[in-house]
Structure formats: structure tokens, C-alpha cells
Amino acid sequence: MGKSEELFKRAKKVIPGGVNSPVRAYQAVGGVPRFISKADGARIIDEDGREYIDFVGSWGPLILGHARKEVLEAVCKAARNGLSFGAATRAEVEMAELIKEMVPSVEMVRLVNSGTEAVMSAVRLARGFTGRPKIIKFEGCYHGHSDSMLVKAGSGLMTGSLSSSAGIPEATANDTLVAQFNDIDSVARLFEYNPSQIAAVITELVPGNMGLVLPKEGFLQQLRRFCTENGTLLIADEVITGFRLGTGGAQELFGIQPDLTTFGKIIGGGLPVGAFGGRRDIMSMVAPCGNIYQAGTLSGNPLATAAGITQLLILKKHPEIYSRISALTQTLADELTKQIQKYDVPATVNHIGSLFCMFFTNSRVESYDDTHSCNVNVYATYFNYMLRQGIYLAPSQFEVGFISDAHTEDDIESLLKKTEKFFRKNAF
């Protein structure tokens, strides 16, 4: 019995499913989840000493790679001064100033502990600011596990057998309206049927939790217009895309000015973190300035802010990092597409910036409905083959891959060669 298998057996006795987040359980791909002991650059090593080229990157935070020297030094320096104070710190101010400087739509910021908490707080703020009860979200978009956001969500809910979650009151679900991403008419109908009732529309500007889905040309701009015309706030969930698709995130890339934005992942450099921010008149309603309450004992944790500030400053100082990792991702997507065509594989590749996803379907994937045509069994076979070959991919067809500054051309070539070998060996 390997060490990962032994640990998983022990974990299942004391942790639900043996994991602390569902997608880690490998239910969608089979087998025993790897228990990771350490990592460096683009490599992770499991408890059995096996090394993998990592294309998950802790699900996005590690845009500079694992254990980046400057980030580690910043965390160690902060730790020597104390792990947590439950009081205001200089780093909190510097983090907020940095986010405001890098993201033009953000005038004020509140730091929290996770992307889920950021979204939950932003939704409450939108309701309090507008005095309206309803929220529009998009089917297949995942915004954390707060009650109102688990209606027809993506991520782990897609890889398991659930389309929603038990434990959500019907009244809560009724105030969450669901539209189809890339279908502006579905949004228009919800506005028509719920006049003066919609507080906010929340969306991943580039959905990354039903696999990777790119917005159609003009969709986000139309969404912004609908919100403006109806007195509704637009909340951009940039937990994944924030500082991943450029220093200004997806909103800068697509020229969108949201009213509120939620952040996570990259702003913590690998440590637990979240933030929400936006227009000053809206954010000024958050306690203690206003009557919309939000609090957190560990919010603005000095270790997380130290890691995040260091990572953001590196990205700000070296924007060429974005060009480099985008070029690697473009190469990967182009070569995968050539292999798919060469071996007549029923697959398609979506990519943007340093994000990529290969869907095992003949159809283009532009919405949640399109994902239903994916062959999850083929993906499971592919995942396990690549794992045995030392390539660590997401254990789900419906998650994205991440390229970091630590990845090299040789790493991309290794992924491509082993994928081509898989295509040659299997009949589709």
C-alpha cells in the first residue's frame, strides 16, 4: 500500500470523503487522490516520492510557480513578527492600495478570507445598496459555496452527482435567478419578468468552473448595458481571472467596468485570502461606515497579505510574464489542436491567457449546456494515463489547467508528447 493510499484510508475515517474539498476526492476520475508533500517551481512531489509536472497550481493562485523565493521570504519575514493580530496592519493598507491601483474599477477594497466569503459579502452589499432581493447568476458558473450561489453551480458540483446542494432553503433559491452564459436573451427575459427586483448580476467574466468557456464577442458589453439600464449592479467574479489575464484582470482585457469585483487566489500568493471592492459609493455602505455588516477575525492576515503583495508587485514590475505564459499556453493549445485533428480525436481546446481546457467532445463548448456532450469517461482515462506519466492535471473534465511562470517550453513539450502517445494508443 502506497503512502497516499494509506493516508486516504485514514482520512476517510475522520474527514468526509477523506478530503477537505470535493474535487480532490478523484470521484470523477477514479483511483486514489495523491497526497502532496512538497512542491517547487512547476513540480509537485507526493507522499510516495513521485514527481509530477503540475498544471493545477493550487487551482490558480501560483502564477509565479510553487515556492517562489521572493514570496517565501516575504512570508517568513512576516511570520517572525507574528501570525495574526486581529488588528489593523500596514500590509492591509498596502494591499488595498495596490489592488486599487491595478484595477481601475476598484475605488475601495475590503479584505476577507476566501473567494466564497468575498462573493457572499458582495451579494449582500448589492442587495443592501439597491434595496432589491434578487440576483442573476449563470448556470455552470461557480461563485463559492454560500447558499444563494449554489443554485445550478459549476466546479465540484459538476464532477459529482449534484446539480445543486441540499440544505438550501427554497426561499433563498427563489431569489437566485439563473441565466445561460453567452445567451443575452436569457438575461433579458429575467429582467422583463422581474422588473425593479434584480439587485445584481454576478458572473465569472471568463467562466472557469465548467471547464473554460470564453465570452462571445459583445456578450459582456451587453450585460453591462442591461445592468446600467435597469439600475442593477454588475459583480465581476475575478477570483480566478483577477491578475491572471493581466494586471487589470479580465475586466481590463474585455473593457468592462463592473460595479463590484470579487478577488481571491493570486492576491494571496497561495495562502487563504479573498477581497471584494468597487465603487466608493457602494463600498461606503459596508460597516463600520454603513449598515451592511461584514466582519472577519483573520481578514487581512499578515502572512497572506505579505505573500499577495509580493506576488502582485512582481507581476506589476514584470508584465512580460503575462506575454510569456500566454505564449506557452498558445503553443500548447495550437499543438493539441493539431494532434486532435491528426488522430481524429473527439476533442476541442479552449484557452485564454494562461488558462486552458481540453474538452472530450466534437462540439464547441460555449455554454453550460455544451458541456453535456463531453465524454467524462474518456477524460478519466486520459487523466489517469497522464498521472502515471508524471503529468498532474485537474481530476475533473470541468476544471481548467494553469500555466505559471515556472513552466518551461520543455514542460509544455512533455505534456504534448505524452498526450500524443495517449491519442495513438487509444481508439476514439
Secondary structure by P-SEA (a helix, b strand, c coil): ccaaaaaaaaaaacccccccccccccccccccccccccccccccccccccccccccccccccccccccaaaaaaaaaaaaaccccccccaaaaaaaaaaaaacccccbbbbbccaaaaaaaaaaaaaaaacccbbbbbcccccccccccccccccccccccccccccccaaaaaabbbbbcccaaaaaaaaaaccccccbbbbccccccccbbbbccaaaaaaaaaaaaacbbbbbcccccccccccccccccccccccbbbbccccccccccccccccccccccccccccbbbbbcccccaaaaaaaaaaaaaaaaccaaaaaaaaaaaaaaaaaaaaaaaacccccccccccbbbbbccccccccccccccccaaaaaaaaaaaaaacccccccccccccccccccaaaaaaaaaaaaaaaaaccc
